[in-house]
Amino acid sequence: MMKLGKVLSLTTAALLLGASWSAAQAGTWQQNHPRRAQVNGRLANQNRRIHADVRNGTMTHAQARAMHRDDHAIRQEERDMAHQDGGHITKIEKHALNQQENATSRDIPPK
């Protein structure tokens, strides 16, 4: 009976340790890294431009959907990259994401 109590105590301690480690990692994940902020800021700006073009009639809803799909894929790729690197992206990853954003941005009609 004594061994069972120790096993339960060790199991409980391991679960609590795992939960506190997960919480610490979540805090790291939520920090706003400058390269991530730059990429996500560009995506937000493109989103505003797309909505403005739909409102003023220079872009159809179908075109906007396609562009939003592209932006969503870029945003998901950014999240995946950040998840692999403890909440941040490398300079090379930022460059690759910016190249993708540039291609999408060129498809938005100029004002």
Buried (B, 14 or more C-beta within 10 A) or exposed (E): EEEEEEEEEEEEEEEEEEEEEEEEEEEEEEEEBEBBEBBBEBBEEBBEBBEEBBEEEEBEEEBBEBBBEBBEEBBEBBBEBBEEEEBBBEEEBBEBBBEBBEEBBEEBEEE
